[in-house]
């Protein structure tokens, strides 16, 4: 369900920021077909990005060493070290992979292409409970002084738990069926997706307000000048 504009090297309008796979519009964006989306991800990842990003980075070879003696760097470094210590000190009994799979099952069952309010509310609660369990019983093997893919994955899954909850919150908030997202409560008599453009013609930009705090919704209105908005039908 992509749409970001990119040039022939897959770079967006922001220099140095690339969008690959279905996140851009180039080949198969704005579709809901898994096979073509997979093909674009493979093509971008295998054949385009290894060369285009390298070309961009090659221009940075003349850039000298960047000083780390700044308050911002020191804070970021301190936060990272504290997070690593937090993850490795739990020494629980469950693997990172087990939590990852359980989160995936929740998202698959309750926040897939078809979802409803009851299931989304249950998913939000289930993810919150899973996150509490994660931070009290996850086990991260290995050392912090050498390459440790399990530690990297542990950090990613911690982020996935927060992102998964936000995805469910966003899906619950959007009281319509649109694109690849089908709210079972919002369908026509023939079972087609029923949109509500009067209330939901906007991009939902959620602002993170800290752990255990509800994200804040910012609405960015969608303005169409060249394209006529119309109800999608698969009849």
C-alpha positions in Angstrom: 0.0 0.0 0.0 2.9 2.3 -0.8 3.0 5.8 -2.2 6.2 7.7 -1.3 7.7 9.5 -4.3 11.2 8.3 -5.2 13.6 9.0 -8.0 15.3 6.3 -10.1 17.7 5.5 -7.3 14.8 5.1 -4.8 15.7 8.3 -2.9 12.8 10.4 -1.6 12.7 14.2 -1.7 14.8 14.2 1.5 18.5 13.7 0.5 19.8 10.4 1.9 16.4 9.0 2.8 15.5 6.0 0.7 12.2 4.2 0.4 12.2 0.6 -0.8 9.7 -2.1 -1.5 6.0 -1.3 -1.2 6.8 1.9 0.7 7.3 3.7 -2.6 5.1 4.1 -5.6 7.6 3.2 -8.3 6.6 -0.3 -9.6 3.9 -2.0 -7.6 2.9 0.6 -5.0 -0.6 1.3 -4.0 -1.7 -2.3 -4.5 -3.0 -5.0 -2.2 -1.4 -8.0 -3.9 1.2 -9.8 -1.8 3.1 -11.4 -4.7 3.8 -8.2 -6.6 4.7 -6.4 -3.4 7.1 -9.2 -2.6 8.6 -8.9 -6.0 9.2 -5.2 -5.6 10.8 -5.7 -2.2 13.2 -8.3 -3.7 14.0 -6.2 -6.7 14.7 -3.0 -4.7 16.7 -4.9 -2.1 18.8 -7.1 -4.3 19.4 -5.1 -7.4 18.8 -1.3 -6.7 19.7 -0.2 -3.2 23.2 -1.9 -3.0 24.3 0.3 -5.8 22.3 3.5 -5.3 23.0 4.0 -1.6 26.7 3.2 -2.2 26.7 5.9 -4.8 25.3 8.4 -2.3 27.6 7.4 0.5 30.7 7.6 -1.8 30.3 11.4 -1.8 30.7 11.5 2.0 34.2 10.1 1.9 35.6 13.6 2.1 33.7 14.4 5.2 36.0 14.5 8.2 35.4 12.9 11.6 32.2 14.2 13.3 32.7 15.2 16.8 30.8 13.3 19.5 31.5 15.9 22.1 27.9 17.2 22.2 25.2 17.0 24.9 22.9 15.3 22.3 25.3 12.6 21.5 26.1 12.0 25.2 22.4 11.7 26.0 21.8 9.3 23.2 24.8 7.1 24.2 23.6 7.1 27.8 20.1 6.1 26.8 21.3 3.3 24.6 23.7 1.8 27.3 20.8 2.0 29.8 18.5 0.1 27.4 21.1 -2.6 26.7 21.7 -3.0 30.5 18.0 -3.2 31.1 17.5 -5.9 28.4 20.4 -8.1 29.4 19.8 -7.9 33.2 16.3 -9.4 33.1 17.7 -13.0 32.7 14.2 -14.4 32.4 13.1 -17.8 31.1 11.5 -17.0 27.7 13.3 -16.4 24.5 13.0 -13.3 22.4 11.7 -15.5 19.5 8.8 -16.8 21.6 7.6 -13.2 22.4 8.0 -12.3 18.7 5.8 -15.2 17.6 3.1 -14.5 20.3 3.0 -10.8 19.2 2.7 -11.9 15.5 -0.2 -14.3 16.4 -2.1 -11.4 18.1 -1.6 -9.1 15.1 -2.5 -11.8 12.6 -5.7 -12.8 14.4 -7.0 -9.4 15.5 -5.3 -6.7 13.3 -5.2 -8.4 9.8 -6.9 -7.2 6.7 -10.2 -7.8 8.3 -10.7 -6.5 11.9 -13.4 -5.3 14.2 -13.6 -3.2 17.3 -14.0 -6.0 19.8 -11.0 -7.8 18.5 -8.8 -4.7 18.3 -9.6 -3.8 21.9 -8.7 -7.3 23.0 -5.5 -7.1 20.9 -4.5 -3.8 22.7 -4.9 -5.4 26.1 -3.1 -8.6 25.0 -0.2 -6.6 23.7 0.1 -4.6 26.9 0.1 -7.7 29.0 2.7 -9.3 26.7 4.9 -6.2 27.0 4.8 -6.4 30.7 5.7 -10.0 30.6 8.5 -9.3 28.1 10.2 -6.8 30.4 10.1 -9.2 33.3 10.8 -12.6 31.8 12.8 -12.3 28.5 16.2 -14.0 28.3 18.9 -12.4 26.1 21.9 -14.7 25.8 25.4 -13.6 24.8 27.6 -10.7 25.7 27.3 -6.9 25.3 31.0 -6.6 24.3 30.8 -8.6 21.1 28.5 -9.1 18.1 25.2 -10.3 19.5 22.3 -10.8 17.1 20.0 -11.9 19.9 20.5 -8.6 21.7 19.7 -6.7 18.5 16.5 -8.8 18.0 15.5 -8.2 21.6 15.7 -4.4 21.0 13.7 -4.8 17.8 11.0 -6.9 19.5 10.7 -4.3 22.3 10.0 -1.7 19.6 7.6 -4.1 17.8 5.5 -4.4 21.0 5.0 -0.7 21.1 4.4 -0.4 17.4 1.9 -3.3 17.4 -0.2 -1.6 20.1 -0.1 1.7 18.1 -1.2 -0.1 14.9 -4.2 -1.5 16.8 -5.1 1.9 18.3 -5.0 3.5 14.9 -7.1 0.7 13.4 -9.6 1.1 16.2 -9.8 4.8 15.7 -10.5 4.6 12.0 -14.2 3.8 11.8 -14.3 2.9 8.1 -13.1 0.4 5.6 -10.5 1.8 3.3 -7.7 0.4 1.1 -6.4 -2.9 2.5 -8.1 -2.4 5.9 -11.6 -3.9 6.2 -13.5 -3.0 9.4 -16.2 -5.6 9.6 -18.7 -3.1 11.1 -18.3 -0.9 8.1 -19.4 -2.7 4.9 -22.1 -2.3 2.3 -25.1 -4.7 2.0 -23.1 -6.6 -0.7 -20.0 -6.9 1.6 -18.0 -4.2 -0.1 -15.7 -1.8 1.9 -17.6 1.2 3.2 -15.6 4.4 3.4 -16.3 7.6 5.4 -14.4 10.3 3.5 -16.2 13.1 5.5 -14.6 12.0 8.7 -11.4 10.2 7.7 -9.9 12.0 4.8 -6.7 12.5 6.6 -3.3 11.0 7.3 -3.0 9.9 10.9 0.3 11.0 12.4 0.7 9.6 15.9 3.1 11.3 18.3 4.9 9.1 20.8 4.5 10.6 24.3 6.7 8.2 26.2 6.4 4.6 27.6 3.0 3.7 29.1 1.5 7.0 27.7 -1.1 7.2 25.1 0.1 8.5 21.7 -1.3 11.8 20.5 -3.1 11.8 17.2 -2.3 14.6 14.7 -4.5 14.8 11.6 -3.0 15.9 8.3 -5.8 16.5 5.8 -5.6 14.8 2.4 -6.2 17.2 -0.5 -6.9 15.7 -4.0 -6.6 18.0 -6.9 -6.1 15.7 -9.9 -7.6 12.5 -8.7 -11.3 11.9 -8.1 -11.9 10.0 -4.9 -14.2 7.0 -5.5 -15.4 4.0 -3.6 -13.5 0.8 -4.5 -15.5 -2.1 -5.7 -14.5 -5.7 -6.5 -17.8 -6.6 -8.2 
